[in-house]
Amino acid sequence: MASSSSSSSFPPKMKLQQLLLSAAVFFSLLSLIAAESSSQPPYACDSSNTLPFCRTSLSINLRARDLVSRLTLDEKILQLVNTAPAIPRLGIPAYEWWSEALHGVAHVGYGIRLNGTISAATSFPQVILTAASFDANLWYQIGQAIGTEARAVYNAGQAKGMTFWAPNINIFRDPRWGRGQETPGEDPMMSGKYSVAYVRGIQGDSIEGGALGNQLKASACCKHFTAYDLERWEGMTRYVFDAKVTPQDMADTYQPPFESCVVQGKASGIMCSYNRLNGVPTCADHHLLTVTARNQWKFNGYIVSDCDAVSIIHDAQSYAKIPEDAVAAVLAAGMDINCGTYLKNHTKSAVEMKKVPISDIDRALSNLFAIRMRLGLFDGNPTKLPYGQIGPNDVCSKKHQKLALQAAREGIVLLKNDAKLLPLSKWNTHSLAVIGHNADAPIALRGNYAGIPCKTVTPLQGLNSYVKNTVYHKGCNWANCTEASVYQAVEVAKSVDYVVLVMGLDQTQEREDFDRSELVLPGKQEELIAEVAKAAKRPVILVILSGGPVDISSAKYNAKIGSILWAGYPGQAGGTALAEIIFGDHNPGGRLPVTWYPRDFIKVPMTDMRMRADPSSGYPGRTYRFYNGPKVYEFGYGLSYSDHRYEFTSVTGSKLNLRPPTVSQAAMNSDSVRYRLVSELDGKFCESNAVNVTVGVRNQGGMGGKHSVLLFVKPTKPENGSPVKQLVGFKRVEINAGDRSEVEFLVNPCKHVSKANEEGLMVIEEGSHSLVVGDVEHPLDIFV
């Protein structure tokens, strides 16, 4: 069925043309060999190759189908895995699908090498800290920078692929999750906004979208699809976990970030996850991959398994009886490529057993080669194409390193500042102690999925640049702090004007395949902090590095701890950013993108995927939208060196009548509350009933800076599974001391005031709501 010499779409060539074609293939092979032995980037379709799949005048889909039609079955099968070999007879180089760029170009996968002309790349803060800026423009700029550096690495001949498996947009559902650090946090709308900004940036689109076309600067991949947020908990692993998720939670929590990533962001890749979803492995879920992603969301790209996620369908989950059944299931579901070797090993036997039709393989390969073509890798010499002039000077550029510093500054969150201890005086701070295992640990600043940074400034180095008389003591042996030099640290603390403790977690405590079992600081960290604070001349400053929330209640309520800063994993410029904030050269404005739960939250099983609280069983719910228990710090919490006052300047329409003349009477739910299905309301009708909200913000302090304004909506009486409140929008504005600024929001009732019912359908319920910003509220009544 597969041909190695001709295409069903094009007529056979004459004998002379066949000779010329053979010569073209020979010269293509020579170019492949040259590319392998030099710094030239690998590509197909040099000027001598006139095969139809090399003709840029044809559509991408036609070219991809032509190429696939020329492959033998054995050649096809070898292309179904992440490490795809060359096809020399067609002049096609090898390709590696697995590259990573979560918060900077990384050498974690097989596609990128940082060991040549380019030996480092800009290391931005871990995503959870960048998210704390609540600044979509910043997220877009970071995506742009990563896309540029990725293309530069490719142009330098140090990349075998341009497909990057980021962003991670799973909801940070449980505070113990080791990979929560990779995500934008716990809010679905915010995670969706992050994904759109990052994807548009890295793929070469405009910030508003719509400028991308078919060409990709680099390819982004929304992962992990879906309901994936557990690594290891009490014997349960991600490889066998069956996530039991209600249609209601799927509709308004787990799926919205992916829908935004695909529909608005136009991501060109999706990664299906390890876990099962309501009994079905996600990579074998036809409804998820084909019905939802491709048909409903119009996804245009490739779908890849997480690494070895196909093998576990048979080997660990026993969903498939034999390996060939697993192969058949994922290809039939709509998956295109296997990270791993399972499809390479078992697809041919699956075909021979008539479990896999060739059409499924051809569909997958057409999707795969279409991506490589959209990346310009089948258009001839890439140095002569768009993005071809991007080079080593574009990596670790001053602009990108400045952006990494900006991201760290804007993400760091001030959690406590009693008696306005911070900022410290640059002139009256004569001696300083910096204590803690994270104070001078460059690797700890990176987080996971990190590359080699251009340069790194640790907190100790940053603070030492302000105070020359700085004394350092490690305090704990490691992040687990099984040993703490309390006496020595106390003696150091007694001898100086001020003390900065840099404590918290690192990748030994939270990471992929490793969830936390506790929410408190590990080992003897709390003891060390308390004793140092007790001995110091003045209240101390505590800096926490972590991806996930930590219960630091003991520090929050300790009068001897004057200030607390959460710095996530702040990247290569983290030490500079922290020092600038501590000494007042930057006014902190970050806000927590996750709820910080108390230590007792570990009693809640990680395996319980329910978002909504269940008072009858004592289940407290999850995230700020549904959790009804005590908090250490709330989602969106963050202080500044200035106080900000809010007011609703104008709201167009405090009473919304959502009764379209052409739609039948509103329905009634079991609690006698009237509602309408969002699907019944025309998009234009929703837009015409949108509410324009203007919020005035005044900086009442003595220091200017950027400030994030968060607008929420909440029902007066949350019931029927309604969120306690939910984020409608956010904007970051710069306001000078004493000045006032106005921020505009557009509240679309169908998007922002709707919720999912138990069937997973989005509905708008009649009732009273409030728009909320800070501690100020404005009524919003809905009639259906």
N, C-alpha and C positions, 0 to 999 in steps of 0.2 A: 504493500500500500504506500510505503514511503519510497521515494525515488532519490537516487544520488546524483542524477545528471540532468533532469528536466523538470519543468514546472507545468502543472496542468493548466495554469493561467496563461502561458506563453507558448508560441509555436516552436518546434524543434529548429535548431540552427543548421546552417549549411556546413559542409565539411571544413571549408576555410575558416568559417567563424568558430568552429569547434577548436581548430588549431590555435587560433588567436586566444580563445578562452583558456586553453591549457597554458599558454604562455602567461596570461594574466594571473592565473592561479600560482604559477611558478614564482613570478615576481612578488606576489602577495606573501608567499611563504618566506621568501628572502626578507621581506620587510618585517615579518613576525620575528624571525631570528635576530634581525638587527635590533628590534625593539627590546627583545629579551636581554641583549648584551650591552645595551646603552641606557642612557637616561631618558630616551624617547618614550613618551606615553604609548601604551598599546592601543591600537585601533584597527578597524577593518575598512575595506573599500578605498584603497589607494587609487590613484588615477588610472592604473592599468586594469582595474576590476570593473567590468561593465555589466555584471549580472544585475538583474532587475532589483534585487534587494539593496543594491548600492545606489539606485537612482533616486536622488532627493526630490525629483519632480513628482514621484508617486507618493501616495499617502502612506503614513506609517503602517497602517493595518495591512495594506497590500504588500508592502515590502517585507513585513514580518511573516506573512503567510507564504510568500514566495520562498523565503529562506527556509522555513520549516518544511516546505514541500520537497526540498532538496536533500533532506537528511535521511539517513538510514535509521532503522529502529534502534540499533545500538548507539548511534550518535545522539539520537533524541534522548534516550534514557540517561546518558551521561550529563546532559544539560539540565536535569531535574533536581540537581543538588547544588549547594551553595558554592562549592569549588568546581566550576564548570571548565572542562579542559578545552584546549584549542581545537579547531577543526581546520587543519592546515590546507586541505584540498580546496576549501572555499575562502581561504585567507582570513579566517576568523580567529582572533587571539583568545587565550584563556581569559576567564572572567571570575572574579571573586565577589559574591553577593554580600558577604558579611563584612561590613565596616561599621564602626560606631562613632557617633558624634553627639552624645547626649548633652554635653556642655563644653564642647571643644573637640576638634579632630583628635581621635584617640587611636592608639595602635593595639586595641583590645581584640578586635576581630582579625581575620586573615587578610583583609584587603588593603591595609595601610601599613607602610613602613616609615618610621621616623629615624632613619639611620643613614641618610644620604646628605645631599645638599640642604635639605630641610630636616633638622634634627629635633624640632620642638614645634608646638603649636599653642596658640593662646588658650589658657586654661581659665574658663569663666567659672563663676561660683556654681556649686551644685544647684540643680533646678529648684529645689525647695526654697533656697534662699533667694534666688532670682525672682521666684514667684512672689515673695514677700514684698517686693517693690510695688506690686499692683500697677505695673506700667507696661501696657501692651506695646507701646512704641519701643521701649527698651528690649523687650523680648524679640521683636522683629529685627532690631539692629543686631542682636546677638546671632540670630539665625542667619542674617546676611553675612556677618563676619565668618561664621563657620562654613557657610557655602563657598565663600571666596577662598578660604584657606584649604578647604577640601579640593577645590579645583586646582589650586596651586600645587598641592601635593601630587595630584594626578599628572599635571603638565610636566612636573619634574621627574616623572617616571617612577615615582615611589608608591603608586597605587595600582592595584589590579582591579579596582572597581570604584563606582561612584554611587552605590546604593548604601545609605546609612540608616541603621535601625534605631531611629529616634524620631519623635519623642515618646517617652513613656507617659501615658495619660490615664492610667488606671487611677481610680479614686483612692485616696489615702484613707481607707475605711477604718483601719485598726492601728492604734499608735505603736504597736509592737512590730509592725511590718518592717523588715529589713531593707526593703527597696522603696519605702515611702519617700526617702530622700531624693529619688529620681523623678518624682512627680511634682506637678504644680500645687498639690494639696488636696483638700477634701471637698471642694465645691465643684459640682459638675459644670456650671456655666463658666466659672473662672478657668477650669481645666480646658474647656473647649476654646476659650479665648486664647489661652496660652498656645494650644496646639495650632490654631490658625495663624497666629503671629510667627511662631517658629517655622512652620512649614512654608509659609509664603516667603519668609526670609531666606531659608536655605535653598529653596527650589528656584529662586530668581523671580518671584512674582512681586508686584507692588504691594505696599502695606494695605491698600484698599482691596486688592485682589482684582482679577480680570485681565491682567497683563501677561499672564504666563504663556498661553498658547500651548503648543506641543513640545516646546524645548525646555529642558531641565538643566539648571546650573548644577544641581546635585539632587538626588532622590531621597525624600523623607519617607518614613514608615511609622504609621500609628500602631503602637503596641501597648499592652498585650490584649488582644481581642478574644474574650472579654471576661469580666468578673474575676479577674486575677489579682489577688493581693494577700497571698499566704505563701510562705516559704517552707518553714518547718515549725510545727506546734504540737507538742505532746504526742509525738509519733506519727502525726499526719504530715505528709509532704505534698508539695505542689504537683508532683508527678502523678499522684493518685487521687487527689482531692476532688470531690464532686460538689461543686458550688450550687447549693439549692437557693435559687433566686426567684422571687415572685415576679409576675409580669409588672406589677406596680413599681417595684424597685428597679427592674430593668429599664422601664420607660423613663423614669425621672432621675435616676442616679447613675447606673452603670453604662448606659448606651449614649447619652447626650455628648460626652466628650469625643467619642469616636465619630458620631454623626457630624459634628462640627469640623473635625479634622478632615473628613472626606468631602463633605458637601461644600463647606466654605473654604477650607484650606486647600482643597484639591490635592491632597496627599497622593503620591504615586505608589505607595506601598502600605500593606497591612500585615501585621504579624499575628497569627492565631496562637493562643496560649497553651500551656501544659494541661491545665485543669479541665475537668469535664464541667459542663453547664447543664444542670438538671438531667444528668445521666449520660449526656452525649459529649464526647471529646470535641472541643471547639474547632479543631482542625478537620473534623469529620462532620461538622454541623452544616448541612446544606442550607437550612433556613438562615443561619447566621451569615455565612460567607456569600451565598449566591442570592437568596431572596432578599435579605436585608441590605448587605453592602453593595452588591452589583445592581440589583434590580430597583430597590427602593431609593438608595442613596446615589445611584449612577456612578459607582466607583470605577475609575479608569486607571488600572495599575496592576500590580502583581500581589499575590498573597503568599506569604512565606510562613512555614512553621517555626516555632521556637526550636532551639537546637535539640534534636532527638525527640521532639514531641510526637513524631509519627511512630517511632519505634515503641514508645511506651503504650500506645493504643493496644498493642498486642502484648508486649513484654511485661508491663506493669499493671495496666488497667483491665486486661483481659476482655476488652470490648470487642476485639477481633479474634477469631478463633485461630487463624494462621496469619503469617506476615502479609501474604497476598491480599487478604481481606482488609487489612489496615491500609495498604496502598490503594486499593480500589475505593475505599471509603473516603479518603482525603481528596483524591482526584475527582471523584463524583461530587463531592461537596463544593468544590471550587478552589481548593488550594492549588497553587502553581509550582511551588518549589519547596524542597525539604532541606532545612539546615541539618546536615548530617549525611549519612550514606545509605539510609534505609531504602529510598527509592532506587538508588543505583543498584542495590543488591537484590531487590525483590520485584521490580516492575516487569522485567522480561518474563519471569515465570507467571506473574499475574496476567499478562497478555496471553501467554500460551494457554493458561487455564480459562481464558475467555472471561476473566473478571474485570479487566480494564479494556475498554475500547480505545483504539488508536485516536479517536476524535478527542477524548479527554486529554491525552498527552499533547496533541497538536494545539488544543486550546491553551493549555498551560504554557507551552513554548511560545506561542504567538504573543501572549501577555508578557513573557520574559524578554523576548527579543525586541518587542515594542519599547520597553523601558530603556534598553541599551541604545536603541536608535534615538529615542527622545533625548538621551544624554549626549548625542552627537558622536557616539563611538562607532557609527557606521557611515560617517560622512567624509572620510578622508582625514588627512593630517589635522589634528585638533588645534595645532598652533596657528592655523590659518582660519579658524572658525571663531564664532563668538566665544568669549571666555578664554581664547587661546593665548592671550597676552598676560594672563594672570600668572605670576611667578613667585619665586622665593621671597622677594621683597614685600609681597603682600601677606606673608605669614609673620606673625609676631610684630606687625607694624606698630608704630606709635599710636595710631588711631585705635587699633584693636586692643592694645594693652591699656589704653586709657578707658576704653569701654569696659574692660574687665574690672578695672578699679571702680568705675561708676556703678557697675552692677553690684559689687560688694558693698559699696557705701549705701546704695539705695535699698538694699535688702535687709541689712542688719537692723534688728528690732530692739528698741530700748524698752525693757520690761519693768524696770523700777528705777526711780531716781529721787529718793528721799532727800529732802532739804536741798534739792538741786545740787547734789554732790558733783555731778557732771554738768558741764565740762570742767576738767581740771585746768588750772592756770598754767600756761606755758612759761610764765615768768617766776611764779612762786612755788613751783614744784621742783625742789632741789635734789630730791632723792626718791627713787622708785624701786619697789621690789616687784618682780614679775615671777609668779609662782604657778606651777602646774605642768603636767605632762604634755599638754597641747600648746604650750607657749612657744616652743621652739621645735615643732615637728612639722616640717614642710609637707610631708605626705598626708598628714591628717587634714590639711586645708583642702585637699582635692576632692574628697568623696570618691565614690566608685565610678567606674566607666570613664576614667580620666586618662588623658594623654600625658605627654611630657611637657611641662609648662615652659614658657619662654624664660622666665625667671621666677623666683618665689621670694616674697617678703613675709617672714613669720611675724606673729604678734610681738615677740621679743625684739626683733629687729626694728619693727615699726615704732615701738614705744621708745626704744633706745635712741632713735633719731630725734626724739623730743627731749629726752632727759639723759644726759651723758652719764650721770651717776646712777646707773641702773644695775641692780643686783638680780641675778636669776637663780631660782632653785626649782628643780623638777617636781618635788613634792611626792608624787606617786611614781612607782616603777613603770607602770603602763596604764592604759585606760581602765583596765579591770581593777587597778589599784589594790592588789592583794598585799602590797607593802607600801606604807606611807611614812616618809621621814618627817613626822609631825614636829618633833622637837626642833630639828634644824630649820624647818620652814618657819616656825614660830619665832625663832631667834632672828632670822632674816627680817621678818615682818616688824619686829620691834625696833629695828635700826633705821627705818626709812620714814619719809613723810607720808607716802601713799603706797597701797598694795593693790596690784591687779592680779587676780587669780584667773588662769585660763584653763578651764576644766572641761568635762563633758565626755563625749563618746568619740569613737573612730571606727574604722572598718573592721576591727576585731570584735566590735560589739553589735553592729548592724550592717548587713550587706545582703547581696543576693545569696539565696539558699541558707539564710541565717536570720531568724527573727529573734527579738529580745524576749526574755521571760519575765523581766521586771521593768518598771517605768522609772525607778529611782536611779540616782547616779551609782555606778558600780563600786563595789568594794568599800574602801575606806575614804572615798572622796568627800562624803558629807562630813565625816569627822575632821578631815584635814581643813576643809573650808571653815567649819565652825571654830576650830581652835586658832587658826590664823586670824580670823575676824575678831575673835575675843582678845587677842594679844596686840593687834595693830593699834597705832596711835589714833587713827581716825577710821571711820567706816570704810570698808574695802569695796572694790569694784570686782564683780564676778562676771566673767565671760564664759558662756556655754557654747561649745561646738557640738552640734548634733544634727542629724537629719530628722529624726523623730522627736516627738514631745518627751519631755522629762519632768517628773514631778519634783520640782524644786521648792515645795512649800516651805521647807525649813529655812531656806535662804530668803524667800519672799517675805517671811514674817520675822526675820532676824534683824533687829535694829542696827546691829553692827555691820550689816551688809547694806551699804547705802545705795548701790546701783547694780543692776543686772542687765547684761546685753546678751541676746541670742544671735549668734553669727553663723548658724548653719555650718556648711563647709564652704568657706568664702573664696576659694580659688587662689590663683597665683598672687593676687594683690590684696589678699585678706588682711595681712598684717598692717599694711599701709592704711587700709580703710578703717580698721579698728582704732588705730592710733589717731587718725584724723578726727574720728568721732569722740574719742575720750578726751582729746585736747581742744575740741571745739572748732576745728577747721571744717567740719561738716556737721550739719544738723540732722540727726537720725529721723527717718520717716517711714521705716519698714513696718509692716503689720503681719501678724501671724497668719499663715495660710491654712493652719490646722488648729483644732481644739487641743489644748493641753489638759489631759485627764489626770485625776488623782491616781495614786499607786494601786488602789483597790480595783481599778478597772480591769486588772489582769484576771479577775474572777469571771469576766465575760468570755465565753469561748471564742477563740479566733475564727472557728469554723462556722459560727452563726452569721450568715450573710444578711440578715434582716437589718434594714436601715431604721425602720420605725419602732418606737418604744412599744412595749407590751406590759402595761401596768399590772395586769392580772398575774403575770409570772415573774414580775420584778425585772424584766429585761429593760435596760435603760435607753435603748436606741443608740444611734451612732451619728457622729458629726453634728455640728451646730444646728443643722436643719431639723434634727429629730431627737437628739440626746436630751434627757431630762434630769441628769444627775449633776453633782457638783463638778466644778471646773477649777483647775489651777489658773489657767488663762483662757480667754475666749478667742474663737476665730475672729480675726480682724483687729485684735488688740495690739496696740503699739503706742508708745509715748514719743514726745518730741521735746526739744529744749524750749519750744514755744507752746503756748496754749492756743487752741483754735476754737473759734465759736461759729456755730452753724445757724442758718435760718433758711426756711423755704421762702425764696423771693417770689416765685410764682409757680402755680400748678394749674395747667389748663384742663379743667374738668375733674372735680373731686367726686362727681357722681357719673358713673358710666352705665349707659343703657345699651346692653349688648343684645338687642332684640331685632335681628335683621328681618325685614318684611317678607322675605322669600323662604324663611326657614320655619319649620313647624314649632309648635309650642315646646317650651323647655321641659325636660324630664325631671323626675323627682327621685332622689336616692332614698335609701332605707331609713335615713334620719330626717326625712321630710325636708331636705334642702334641695332647692331647685338648681339645676345645672344645665350647661350646654356642652356638647362635644366640640372640641376645637376643630375637628375635621369637618364639622358642618359649616364652619364660618369661613367665608372667603378671605383670602389673604389681604385683599384690598380693604375689605370691611374692617379687619383687625388693625391695619395701618391707619385707617381713617379715624379709628377710635383710640389711637395711641395718645398718651398723656405727656405733654411737654413739661418737664420739671426743671426748674432752675434753683440751684442751691447756692446761697451766699456763704463764703468762708472768710473769716477775718483772722489774721495772725495777730494775736494779742500779746505776743512775747517780744523779746528784744533781739531775736535772731531769725533771719530769713531762712528759707529752705523749701524743699519739695514736700508736698503733703498729699497723701492719698485720701480721696473722698469716696466712701463706700455707701451706696444707696441700697437699702433693703426694703422688702415689703413683707408684712406679716398680717395674718388674719386676727381679728379681735378675739375670736374664740377658735383656736386650732382644734379641728375635729375631723373625723373621717380620714385619718391618715395625712392631714395637711401638715406641711412643714411648720415648725414653730416660727421661723422666718426664713427668707431666702434672698440671696444677693441678686439684685436687679442690674447693677452696673457699678463701675469704678473708674475713676479718672485721677491722674496724678498731676498736680498743678504746683507751680513755684510761686510762693508768696513772700514778698519782703516783709521785714518786721513792721508791724503796724498797718500793713496794707490789707486790702480786701479783694477777693476774686470771686467770680461767679462760674459755676460749673453746670453744664446742661446735660440732662438725661432724657431719653425717650423711652417711656414705659409702654410696651406693647402688651395689652392684656392677654393676648393669646400665647405669648411667649413667657411673660414675666409674672402673671397672676394665675396661671393655670397650674394644675397638678395632675398626677396620674391617679386614676381610680384603680380598683382592685383588679380590673381586667387589663390594665396596662394602657388604657385609653386616656389621652389628655383631655381634661374637662376644666371649665370655668364655673365655679360655684357662686351662687348669689350670697352676698353678705358684706359685712363691714371689714375693711382692711385699713392698715396704716402704712404710709411711706415713712421710712425711718432713716435718719442720718445722724450719727452720734447719739445724743440724748434728746433729739428733737424729732417730733412726729407730726404727720399731716394726714388727715382722714382721706380715705379713698373707698367709696361705696360702689359695689357692683350689683347691677340688676340684669337678670337674664330672662 
